[in-house]
Every structure is written in C-alpha cells, then in structure tokens.
C-alpha cells in the first residue's frame, strides 16, 4: 500500500502551489528550536514527566503544521468550525494554565525569600548582652 495518497489527503487544504511547504518548514524549525531551548535551560533536575509533556506537545505541534486537515477534522468532531479556532481555544486554555502555574511559583518564591531574609536578620542580629555592653560603653 502506497502511503503517498494518504499523506497528500492529510496535507494543506488549499492549493497554493507548494508555498505551504515554506511555512511548514519554518514552523517545524521554530518548534524544534523552542523544544531544544526548553531542554537546555531546564537542566538535569527536570522531571521525566515534564520532558514527556514537552515531547508530546512538540509532536502535536509538528503534526498540526504538517497535516492541518486532521486538526480541522478533530475540530469538527468536537463542534468547532475550524481547526484554527480549536487551536486558538486550546492556546488560551494552556496560557491560562501557564499563568496560574507562574503565579503559584512566584508566591512560593516570595515566601522563601521572606523566610530567608528574616532568618538572615535574626542570625546577624546582635545579642542583647552585647548591645547593652556596647550602648553603655558609647555613652
């Protein structure tokens, strides 16, 4: 069985004379660069689950770029008119989730900073006896 007809059927919906290949290549390259950057900046402590999620997202993004008709079919299955609309809705949900996660991380970082600042102030504070002695001496 020849897979070429299937790939052609899943490809770009509009006949643009092969110009869609340019944007597909640019988008796939962008996705690969972003995923690579995420892996490099997160370091070795990153959980395996996060890496799997990133890989799954990258595969989904590449497949969406290469086979836009599939996204349109999925959109129609869930009651959305176009694949682009479904992608927009999913992006909004992911963005809101990201914002919530960042807010939680920021609050946790603020709590840690406050705790450390208080701990440092207590550790560097002069003992009452030493303060009293210094105060009596400076009179």
Order of alpha helices (4+ residues) and beta strands (2+ residues): alpha-alpha-alpha-alpha-alpha-alpha
